[in-house]
Amino acid sequence: MRSKFVGILMLLALLGGVAQGQDSLNVKKVGELPLTDCQCLAVHDNYAYLACGDSGLVIADISDPEHPIIVGELNPPLRICNLCVSGNYIYASDEQDYLYIIDVSNPENPMLVGSLNIHFIICVTVSGNYAYVGSAFEFIIVDISNPLQPQIIGSDWGDIITEIAISGNYAYAAFNYAQSVYIYDVADPITPHLSTHYNVGGPSWDVLLSGDIAFTANNYGAIQVEVISNPANPTNLGMFYSYSPKKLAISDNYLFTTAHDSGFKVFRVDNLLAIGVVGYFNTPGIAKDVAVQGDYVYVADQSDFSIYDWSDVVGVLKPPPNPSPSTFTFPPPHPNPFNPTTTLSFELRVASFVTLEIFDINGRVVGAPNVGGGGSAGARCAPLQDTWYDAGTHTIPFDGSNLPSGIYFARLTAGEYSSVQKLVLMK
């Protein structure tokens, strides 16, 4: 299993090798609506349901993706921060104290039909006759068999739950502050109880399930991969890097992630040992949420609601290869394994700004050699950021005295290109 773990971490090389100077790859924008402050969305059949700040709930007809039109709004508006669709109802959380149930059987005239006071509510997910709610303090189960009269029937301890996913008799809750995913046994919705949890190496924002795999986005720019075929004993496969992922969506073998002010990215995930970017689009503002249906990606952005055709991605059988740039080479460190020092070297064909970072096996930046412009070396410290180097060969001693034995990764970035090397510290 450790070999798989290491293989997944080496995806840093694949992702770092994609040039991001262009605004898109295999994705094109086809439609938009001038909505601002869109925080989240859900897509079902021919409609997109958007939570747009002070404008509240906005419903758009997306049957023609190139010409979406607004067909309904909820008045008076509710300031919604999270929502999901089930049947003819939207279940939404506000920014503080209420779960709202909205009848959207007539999209042109949505109606608030039920509400429930839940202090510090954050998120809601629906499965069957139950709504699973995450708050700042609790994991809560609500009976919604009668949407007009929702009732809390069960709860357990929780701590800043940002998202919940359901599979069978288990609920997977992303704990932001605890930097973990907690797994609840919900076979008896009246008495849910914590089964186990797994750490995700940073504050978690979203958890998404696909068969026996759970993907979790954390605040440190990584997406963790967990095998959950046995929910009582999940198995970690490692993580891969994506810029500031907060919301996830999946369609068949493709995972979609928001990327903050860089729009969204598309990863091919059918081979967990060869995950890589196969598409992306840099949206105009900050991407807050993403959904996918058929050939189209729907993005709630602070600047607009936009629709993208990603059908060209499907023809990409594997991630774009790591380029063979003429700008630099980054050979393996020597010696390797090492104790406690080794030497990193790189060759620049032309002068360039260089960034060098060292990651541990959980994807956390643990430091880098302290290197001034021109290649002077010192003790290990914070990552080297955008330091100017002349053309030529440069060597950098790395001291792992303050680190435990284990596997680390050095990522060197020069211009648009990156390369990763594995380091093995054996004390």
N, C-alpha and C positions, 0 to 999 in steps of 0.2 A: 504493500500500500504506500510506503514511503516513496517508492520510485514514481508512482502516479502523482504523489504530492509534489515532488520535485518537478516532474514534467509539466504540471499545470503552472507552477510558478515561473517556468521558463517562457510562459506566454508573454511575459514582459518584453521579451525580445521581439516577438511578433508585433505587439501593439506599438512598441516604441519605434518600429521600423516603418510605420506608415506615415508618409508625408502629410502634414496637416495644413500646408500652406494654401491649398485650395479649399473652396467652401463646401464641396459635396463630392460624394463618391457613390455611383450606382443608384442614386436617389434624386428625384426631381420634384419640385413643388408644383402642384396643379391647381390648388384652390386655397382661399383664405377668407376670413371675416375680420373686420376691423374691431375686434374686441380687445380690451385692455385688462390687465390684472387677472388673467385667467389662472386659477390656482390648481384646478384638477378637472378631470373629465371622465366620462364613461361613454362607450359607444355600443349601441345595440340596434341591429338591423339598419334601418334608414335614418337613424337619428343619433346625434351627438348631444350629450347633456354636459353643460359646462358650468362651473362655479366661477363667477367673474367678479370678485370683490364686492363693491357696493351695488353692482348691477344684479347680484344674486344669481339665481338659476336662469340660464339661457338655453333654449332648445333649438338646435339647428337641424334642418332637413339636409342630409348628405347623400341623398339618392343620386344626385349628379355631383360627384366629387369636385368637378371643376367649377361648379357654381353653387356652393352651399348657401342656404338662406335661413335667416332666423324666422322661426314660425311661432315661438312661444316664449313667454317669460313669466316668472312667478311674481305676483304682486300682492302685498308689499314684499319687496326683496328680502331674502335672508342671506346673511353673510356666511357662506358655506365654505368649509375647509377640506372636506372629504366626502365622497359620495360613491354609491354603487347602484346598479339597476338590477331588479329582479321582477320579472313579469311586468305588470303594469304600474309598478311603484319604484320610486327612487327613495333610497334610505341615505340620509345626509346628516353629517355632524356640523354644528356651527363652531365658532371659535372659542366656546367656553362651556355651555351648560346644557345643550339640548340635542337629542336625536329627533330628526324630523322625518316624517313619512309623507311623500308627495305622490298623488295619483297623476300619472302621465298617460292614462289610457287615451286621452285626447291631447296630443302634444301641443295643440294650439291654445289649450286652456288648462295648464297644470294647476292642481289644487292641493293645498296643504290639508291632509285629512287626519293626521295623528302626530303626536309629539310626546316626548318622555324626557323628564328632567334627569340628566346624568352629569354630575359635576366634572368639569375639566375633561370633557369628552374630546378625543383626538381622531379616532378612525372607526369605521364600521364596515363589516363584510357580511354578506347574507348567504346562507346555505339552507335550502329547504324552508322549514317554518321558523328558523331561528336567525336572529341578527347577533353577530359577535362583535362586541364593542370594546375598544381599547381606550383607556383614559390615563390620566397622569398617575392614578393610584390603583386601578383595578382592571381585571379582565372580567367582562360582564356578558351574560347570555340573556337575550330578550326574546320572548315568545311573540312572533309576529303573525301567528296563524289568523288572527283578526287584525289587519293593519290599522284599523281605526282605534283599536284598544291594545297597544303594545304593553307587555308586562315583563318586568325583570324577574327571572326565575332562578338564576344562579350566578355566582361570582367567585372569584379567587383573587389573590394578591397580584398586582401588576405594578409596573413602574415606567411611566412615559412610554406607552405602547404606540408606535408610529404606524404599524400596519399589521394585519392579520390575514393569514391564508388558511384554508380548511381543506383537509384531505381525510375522508373517512371519519373515524372517531377521534381525530386529533386536530387541534388548532395550533398553528405556528405563529407566534407573536414576536415581532421585531421590537426589542427593548432598546431604546435610544441610549439612555444613560448607562444601563448595565452592559452595553456593548455585546449583547448576546441575542440569540433567538430562544425563547422559552416555548416548550412544547406541552400543551395541556391535553389531558384525556377528557374528552367531552362526550363520551358514550352515554353518560347520564347528565343531561344538560342542567339538572337541578343541583348536582354536586360536582362541577368541574374541578379537576385537581391537576397540579403540576406534575408532569411525568419526568421530564429531564430538560436540559438546555445545552446549547453549544455556543462557544465564544466565537465572535466574528472579527475580533481584532480592532474594533472601533465602534463608535456610535452607529447603530443600525437604522436605516431609513425605510427599507422595503424588503419584503420577503415574498418570493414567487415560487410556486410549485409546478413542476412538470414531470409527471410520472413519479419515479423514485428519486428525483433530484430536486433539491431546494437551492435556489439562488438568493443570496442575501447581499444587498448593497450597503456598504458602510461609508462613514464620513471621511475616510482616509483614501478614497479613490479606488477601492477594490470591491470586487464581487466574489463572494465566497461560494464554493460549490460543496454541497453536502449530500451524501447518499442517505435517504430516509426510508429505505425499504423496511427497516426495523425502526419505527419511530422511538422506541425506548432506548435505542443505542445507535444514534446517527453516526455516520463515518465521514470524516473530513477528507476531501480530495484536493484541498488547497484553494487558491484564489487567482484571479486574473485582474489586470489593471484596466480601469476606465476612468476618464476624467470626471470627477465629481458626480458619480451616479447617485440619484435619489429615488427615481421611480423606474420600475421595470415592466416590460410586457413581453409576451412570447407568442410566436406563431410557428408551429411545426418545429423546424430545426434552427430557428433564428430568435435570438434574444435582442430586445430593444432596450436601450437605456437613455434616460435624459443625461445631458452633459453640461448642465448649468448654462453658462454664456457661450458654450460651443454647440448648442443644439442637441442632437441626439445621434447615437451610434447604433449600428447593427452588427451583431456577432453571430457567426455560425457556431452552433454548440452541439452538433450531432456527434462529434468526436471530442470528448472532454480533454484529450491530450493534445488537441490541435485547434484550440479556440483562437479566433482572431477577428479583427474588424474586416467586414466585407462591404460595409456601406456607412455613410454618415451624411449629415446635412447641418450646416451652421445656421441656425435660425436667427432671426433679427434681434431677439431679446434674450431673456433667461427662460429656458425650457423648464416648466414646472411639472408636467405630466405627459405621459405618452400612452397611446392605445393603438392596437393594430387589428384590422379586419380585412380579410381578403388581400387585395393588392395594395392597400392604402394604409399609411401611417397617419395618425391624428395626434397633433401636438397642441397642448395648452401652454401658451407662451405669454410672458408678461406684455408682449407687444401685439400679439394677435392669436387667433385660432387658425391653424393652417393644416393643410392636407397634402400628403406626399405620396407619390407613386414609387414603390420600392420593388416592382416586379423585376427590374434588371438585376437585383441582388440574387434572386433565385438561381440565375444561371452561373453564379460564381461558385464553383465547386469547392474551393478552399480559400483561406485567407490570402490576400496579396502577399507575394513573397517578400522577405526582408530585402530591401534594395542593396545593391553592391555599389555604394556611393564612391565617387572619386575623391570625396572630401577627407575621409579618415579611415584608419583601421584600428581595431581594438582587440588585440590578441589575448589569449588566456593569461591570467596572472602567473607569476613564477616566484617561489615554488607554490604548488597547489596539489594536495593539502599543505597547510602551513601552521606554524606555531612559534610565536604569535604574530610574526610579521611576514608580509609578502610584498611583491612589487607589481603595481599596475602600470602598464605602458600603453601609449597610443601614438599614432603617427598622423599628423595633419598634412594634407597636400597643399592646403592654403591656410592662411591665418584665419582664426575663427573664435567666436565665443564658445566656451565649453562648460557643460554642467555635468557633474559626477555625483551620483548618489549610491549609497549602500543600503540594501533592504535585507531584513531578516526573513525567515521562511513564512512568516505571517503577513508579509507585505508591508511592514512598518519600516519607515526610514530610520536607520539607527546611526547614520552619520556618513562621513566621507573623509578622505585625507584632507587636511588643511593645506591648500595649495594656492599660492599667490600667482599672479600673472608671470609667465615665463618659466614656471615649473619648479619654484622653490617649494620644499616640502616641510611639513611639520607634523604635529600630533593629530590624531583623529579628532574631528569636531563636527560642526554642522555641515550639511551638504554644500559642496562647491557649486555656486550659482553664477552662470554667465561670466566666467573669467576669460579674459582675452589671452590667446596663445598664438605665438608665431608658428609659421609652417615648420615642420620638422618632427623629430621624435622626442617624446617627453616621458619620463619615468616618475612614478609617484609611490613612495613607500606607504604601506598601509599597516597600521598597528592594531591588532585585535586583542590587546592585553585586557581591555576592560569589557570584553564580550565573552559570553559562554561558548563552548564548543557547539558547532552546528554548521548548517548550510546558509550561506548568504549570497546575495546577488549584487553585482556592481553594474550600474547602468550609466553609460556615457552618452551624452547628447551633444552633437555639434551641428549647428544649423538646423535643418529639417530632419536630420537622421539620428537614430539611436541604435545602440547595440548593447547587449547584456552578456556578462560573463559570470559563471558560477564560482564561488569561493567556498572552500571547505576548511574550517578552522578546527583543528584537532589538538586539544590540550592534554 
